[in-house]
Structures are given as C-alpha cells and as structure tokens.
Amino acid sequence: EDAATQQQKQSDAEACASAATHPKILTRRVCCLWFHHIKNLYKRKVILEWARELQLGGASKPGYPGVVLVEGSAEDVQEYVARLRSLQWKAMQVRAEEDDEIGSEGQGQGDGTSAPPNGTSSLKEAECDSSSKWKKVASAGRQCSWRRLPLPLAELPENALGELGAMCKASNLAHIFAAALKLPCAS
C-alpha cells in the first residue's frame, strides 16, 4: 500500500475512535419566527407541510403579524428556517431561538434512556429513535418526552395571538413569545 492509503486508513481509524469516545450531542431547538404577515395560502400550506415532513412541533399564527413557533432537532429546525427564507416575504425575522442538549447518541443509563433535558423526563429510545433524528413514533398521539410543543405543527386562527401566548406560557416558553413580539419579559 502507498503512503496516502495508509494515512487515509489511519485517519479513518482515528475518526472512528473519536466518535466512540465523543458521541454526538443531541440538541433540541425552539425557534420563534416573526413575519410582517402570513396571508398567502401557498405559504400557509408549506409552513405546515415542511414542519410535518421534518417532524417539527409547534404552532403557526397567520395574519398580521405572522408568527411561527417551532420545535425539533436543531438540524431540522435549521433546515425548516432555510426553506422558509427561500420564499419571498415582506419581512421575516428569527426573533428568538433556544437550544437545549437532550442527551448523547448511544449513551444511556442502561435502561434505554439518555440524559434528560433540564430535569425533565428521560428521553426514551422507545419513544425517540436518535438514529432517525427523534422522529415521532408511528402510533398516533405519542410524542417524545423531550418535546414541549405539540406535534404536528398546527395552524391557529388569525386572531389567536393570545392562544399562542398561552401555549408558550404553558410550555415554559413565555420568554420566547415575548422576544418574538418585542415585549418586556417579566422574570
């Protein structure tokens, strides 16, 4: 074998060893997007379809202003925001974003669970398969225990800004909602 092949094999072996000792951190992201308005029926449709495709939870409030509150794996939320940015908007801003580590791939407590986020219930592999980006299990209505927002992302009525605020408060995300609307947040 030539030197380049041997060097490549050594590099591959080191990468595998590193992956074994440094497992991938699983990250939940909550993101709140503000829009001048969401009125276009096509855009309203793809907001829901793309979220369903990426298994993102949360809510969309169309009208003036438009607000989308979304939760899922950091990679999926990033992809979702990129897709939304590809559409033409009068104004669109990521007003608030929050990441939480919810465990490590392949690490558990020997009982099928990984480290829980911020003292919440365990991330169960039976509920959340990390190899498929924590996709919702096939049985209807079951969700991963790390989720704060409901699956699938739902469209609220245009006059439901208060309902979105109540959902955020109940999910311990009032600060995200306040930031999205540039409101003072009482601590």
C-alpha positions in Angstrom: 0.0 0.0 0.0 1.2 3.5 -0.7 1.7 6.2 2.0 -1.5 8.0 1.1 -3.7 4.9 1.5 -2.0 4.1 4.9 -2.5 7.7 6.0 -6.2 7.6 5.0 -6.7 4.3 6.9 -5.1 5.8 10.0 -7.2 9.0 9.7 -10.4 6.9 9.4 -9.4 4.8 12.4 -8.8 7.9 14.5 -12.2 9.4 13.4 -14.0 6.2 14.5 -12.1 6.2 17.8 -13.0 9.8 18.3 -16.7 9.2 17.6 -16.7 6.3 20.0 -15.3 8.4 22.9 -17.1 11.7 21.9 -20.7 10.8 21.0 -22.8 13.2 19.0 -24.7 15.6 21.2 -28.5 15.6 20.5 -29.9 19.2 20.6 -33.5 20.4 20.8 -34.1 23.8 19.2 -37.1 26.1 19.8 -37.3 28.9 17.3 -39.8 31.7 17.0 -40.2 33.4 13.6 -41.9 36.7 13.1 -43.4 37.7 9.7 -44.9 41.1 8.7 -47.8 38.9 7.6 -48.7 35.4 6.6 -51.7 35.5 4.2 -50.7 33.6 1.1 -52.5 30.2 1.1 -49.5 28.5 -0.6 -47.1 29.8 2.1 -49.5 28.8 4.8 -49.7 25.3 3.3 -45.9 24.8 3.0 -45.4 26.1 6.6 -47.4 23.1 7.7 -46.2 20.6 5.2 -42.5 21.3 5.7 -42.9 21.1 9.5 -44.7 17.8 9.2 -42.0 16.4 6.8 -39.3 17.4 9.3 -41.3 16.2 12.3 -41.4 19.7 13.9 -43.9 20.6 16.6 -45.4 24.0 17.5 -47.9 26.4 16.0 -48.3 28.9 13.2 -50.4 32.0 13.6 -51.2 33.5 10.2 -52.4 37.1 9.6 -50.8 40.3 10.8 -48.3 39.7 12.3 -47.5 36.1 11.3 -45.7 34.1 14.0 -44.4 30.5 13.7 -43.2 28.8 16.8 -41.3 25.6 16.0 -39.5 22.9 18.0 -37.5 19.9 16.9 -33.9 18.7 16.4 -31.5 21.6 15.8 -30.7 20.3 12.3 -34.3 20.0 11.3 -35.2 23.5 12.6 -32.3 25.0 10.8 -33.4 23.2 7.5 -37.0 24.5 8.1 -35.9 28.1 8.6 -33.7 27.9 5.5 -36.7 26.6 3.4 -38.9 29.5 4.8 -36.2 32.0 3.9 -36.2 30.8 0.3 -39.8 32.1 0.0 -40.4 35.8 -0.7 -41.6 37.7 2.4 -42.2 41.4 3.1 -40.4 40.8 6.4 -39.2 37.7 8.2 -37.0 37.5 11.3 -35.9 34.9 13.7 -36.8 36.7 16.9 -35.9 34.1 19.4 -34.0 30.8 19.4 -33.1 28.4 22.2 -31.1 25.2 22.2 -31.0 22.5 24.8 -28.8 19.5 24.9 -31.1 16.5 25.5 -28.5 13.7 25.6 -25.9 12.0 23.6 -26.3 9.5 20.8 -25.5 6.0 22.0 -25.2 7.0 25.7 -27.8 5.9 28.1 -28.4 4.7 31.6 -28.7 1.0 30.6 -32.5 1.2 30.6 -33.0 2.6 27.1 -32.9 6.2 28.2 -30.5 9.1 27.6 -29.7 12.1 29.8 -32.9 14.2 30.3 -33.1 17.9 29.4 -33.1 20.3 32.3 -34.6 17.8 34.8 -37.5 16.7 32.6 -38.4 13.1 32.0 -36.0 10.8 30.3 -35.5 10.7 26.5 -36.6 7.1 25.9 -35.4 5.3 22.8 -38.7 3.6 22.6 -40.3 7.0 22.1 -37.4 8.7 20.2 -35.1 7.0 17.9 -31.9 9.1 17.7 -30.8 7.4 14.6 -33.8 8.9 12.8 -33.5 12.3 14.3 -36.0 11.6 17.1 -38.9 11.1 14.7 -42.3 10.7 16.2 -43.3 7.0 16.7 -45.9 5.6 14.3 -48.6 5.3 16.9 -50.9 8.4 16.8 -50.7 10.9 19.6 -47.4 9.7 21.2 -44.7 12.2 21.4 -41.1 12.2 22.5 -40.8 13.1 26.2 -38.3 15.9 25.4 -40.9 17.9 23.4 -42.5 20.9 25.0 -44.8 21.8 22.0 -47.4 19.6 20.3 -46.9 17.5 17.2 -47.6 18.2 14.4 -47.2 21.9 14.0 -50.8 23.3 13.9 -52.2 26.4 12.3 -54.1 28.6 14.7 -56.8 31.2 13.7 -55.6 34.6 12.6 -57.0 36.2 15.8 -55.2 33.6 18.1 -52.2 35.5 19.2 -53.3 35.2 22.8 -53.8 31.4 22.4 -50.2 31.2 21.1 -49.0 33.2 24.1 -50.9 30.8 26.4 -49.3 27.8 24.7 -45.9 29.3 25.2 -46.6 30.1 28.9 -47.9 26.5 29.5 -44.8 25.1 27.8 -42.4 27.3 29.9 -41.5 29.3 26.7 -43.1 32.7 27.6 -39.7 34.4 27.1 -39.6 33.1 23.5 -43.0 34.5 22.8 -42.2 37.9 24.4 -39.0 38.1 22.4 -40.9 37.4 19.2 -43.2 40.3 19.7 -40.5 42.5 21.3 -42.4 42.6 24.6 -40.8 43.0 28.0 -40.5 39.6 29.7 -41.3 39.5 33.4 -38.9 37.2 35.2 
